[in-house]
Amino acid sequence: MSASHSEITGDRRRPARTVGVRGSVLGVYFTLQCPECPHTFEVYQPTVAGLALGGHPCPGCGTISEVTPATLTAALAPIFPVFSYGDIAALTEEAARLAENWYRTPPLDLVLTYQGLNLGEPAERWLAAFFVQGLLAASGQGEKA
């Protein structure tokens, strides 16, 4: 059985296990869990063109947690889900349908009508963003209030 490159060179680099992430102006703070021991530690990782790349030694055992662009993408996925074009189009269509019709349903149409003018209509486009947030939260993909 032959030894691997990391065994021969003593390389203790492992992919980072991200526990948390928070942004900064020029980088990202990662909370990492060591892949070899139970230590959890926070590190600051500068970004270049929005990409994080670097290695951070565990304060407990010295194993280096490798932070890659894929690490950052995976850490941000629960916060900023990625949608397909079809998902975005369907979400936009449903939000527009709700925004264009909410004020036309009884009894809201009676309450919002003043001298023949429905006062809900001017709020259509303004409310569309809130309908998008509500649809995302209802689907389990948006921020919970």
C-alpha positions as CSV (number, residue, x, y, z in Angstrom):
1,M,0.0,0.0,0.0
2,S,1.5,3.4,-1.0
3,A,1.4,6.5,1.2
4,S,-0.5,9.5,0.1
5,H,1.2,12.8,-0.7
6,S,-0.1,14.4,2.5
7,E,1.2,11.5,4.6
8,I,4.7,11.8,3.0
9,T,4.9,15.6,3.3
10,G,3.2,15.8,6.7
11,D,0.6,18.1,5.1
12,R,-2.2,18.7,7.6
13,R,-4.5,20.7,5.2
14,R,-8.2,19.8,5.2
15,P,-11.3,21.4,3.7
16,A,-12.8,23.9,6.1
17,R,-16.0,23.0,8.0
18,T,-17.9,26.3,8.2
19,V,-20.2,26.8,11.3
20,G,-20.9,30.4,10.7
21,V,-20.2,33.4,8.4
22,R,-20.6,37.1,8.6
23,G,-19.5,39.7,6.1
24,S,-17.2,42.6,6.4
25,V,-16.2,45.4,4.0
26,L,-13.1,43.7,2.6
27,G,-13.6,40.1,3.7
28,V,-15.5,37.5,5.7
29,Y,-15.4,36.3,9.2
30,F,-15.7,32.5,9.3
31,T,-16.5,30.4,12.3
32,L,-14.7,27.1,11.5
33,Q,-14.8,23.7,13.1
34,C,-11.5,21.8,12.9
35,P,-11.9,18.7,10.8
36,E,-9.5,16.8,13.1
37,C,-10.4,17.9,16.7
38,P,-13.4,19.5,18.4
39,H,-12.1,23.1,18.3
40,T,-14.3,25.8,16.9
41,F,-12.6,29.1,16.1
42,E,-13.3,32.4,14.3
43,V,-11.0,33.7,11.6
44,Y,-11.0,36.7,9.3
45,Q,-10.5,35.9,5.6
46,P,-9.8,38.8,3.2
47,T,-11.5,38.4,-0.1
48,V,-10.1,39.2,-3.6
49,A,-12.8,40.2,-6.1
50,G,-15.3,38.7,-3.7
51,L,-13.5,35.3,-3.5
52,A,-12.2,33.9,-0.2
53,L,-9.1,31.9,-0.4
54,G,-6.6,30.9,2.4
55,G,-5.6,28.4,5.1
56,H,-6.2,28.8,8.8
57,P,-4.4,26.7,11.5
58,C,-6.5,25.2,14.3
59,P,-5.4,26.6,17.6
60,G,-5.8,23.2,19.2
61,C,-4.0,20.8,16.8
62,G,-2.5,22.9,14.0
63,T,-4.6,21.3,11.2
64,I,-5.0,23.9,8.5
65,S,-8.6,24.5,7.4
66,E,-8.6,25.5,3.7
67,V,-11.1,28.2,2.8
68,T,-11.9,28.2,-0.9
69,P,-14.4,30.1,-3.0
70,A,-16.6,26.9,-2.7
71,T,-16.4,27.2,1.1
72,L,-17.8,30.8,0.9
73,T,-20.5,29.8,-1.6
74,A,-21.6,26.9,0.6
75,A,-21.6,29.1,3.7
76,L,-23.7,31.8,2.0
77,A,-26.2,29.4,0.4
78,P,-28.6,29.2,3.4
79,I,-28.6,33.0,3.7
80,F,-28.7,33.8,0.0
81,P,-30.4,30.9,-1.8
82,V,-29.6,30.6,-5.5
83,F,-32.7,30.3,-7.7
84,S,-33.0,29.2,-11.3
85,Y,-34.4,31.6,-13.9
86,G,-37.6,29.6,-13.9
87,D,-38.0,29.9,-10.2
88,I,-37.4,33.6,-10.3
89,A,-39.9,34.0,-13.1
90,A,-42.6,32.0,-11.3
91,L,-42.0,33.9,-8.0
92,T,-42.2,37.2,-9.8
93,E,-45.3,36.2,-11.7
94,E,-47.1,35.1,-8.5
95,A,-46.0,38.2,-6.6
96,A,-47.3,40.4,-9.4
97,R,-50.6,38.5,-9.4
98,L,-51.0,39.1,-5.7
99,A,-50.0,42.8,-5.9
100,E,-52.4,43.4,-8.8
101,N,-55.4,41.8,-7.1
102,W,-55.2,42.0,-3.3
103,Y,-57.2,45.3,-3.1
104,R,-59.9,44.0,-5.5
105,T,-61.2,41.3,-3.2
106,P,-64.3,41.8,-1.0
107,P,-64.4,43.3,1.6
108,L,-61.1,45.1,1.0
109,D,-62.5,46.6,-2.3
110,L,-65.4,48.3,-0.3
111,V,-63.1,49.5,2.5
112,L,-60.5,50.9,0.2
113,T,-62.8,52.6,-2.3
114,Y,-63.3,56.3,-1.9
115,Q,-65.5,58.3,-4.4
116,G,-65.1,55.5,-6.9
117,L,-61.4,55.3,-6.6
118,N,-59.8,52.2,-5.1
119,L,-56.9,53.5,-2.9
120,G,-55.1,50.1,-2.9
121,E,-54.2,50.3,-6.6
122,P,-51.3,52.8,-6.2
123,A,-49.6,50.4,-3.7
124,E,-49.4,47.6,-6.2
125,R,-45.7,47.9,-7.2
126,W,-44.6,49.0,-3.7
127,L,-46.1,45.9,-2.2
128,A,-44.7,43.4,-4.7
129,A,-41.4,43.2,-2.8
130,F,-43.3,42.3,0.4
131,F,-45.3,39.6,-1.5
132,V,-42.0,38.1,-2.7
133,Q,-40.6,38.0,0.9
134,G,-43.9,36.4,2.1
135,L,-43.8,33.8,-0.7
136,L,-40.2,32.9,0.1
137,A,-40.9,32.6,3.8
138,A,-44.0,30.5,3.1
139,S,-41.8,28.2,1.0
140,G,-39.2,27.9,3.7
141,Q,-36.5,29.6,1.5
142,G,-36.7,33.2,2.9
143,E,-35.7,34.9,6.0
144,K,-38.0,34.1,9.0
145,A,-39.4,37.2,10.7
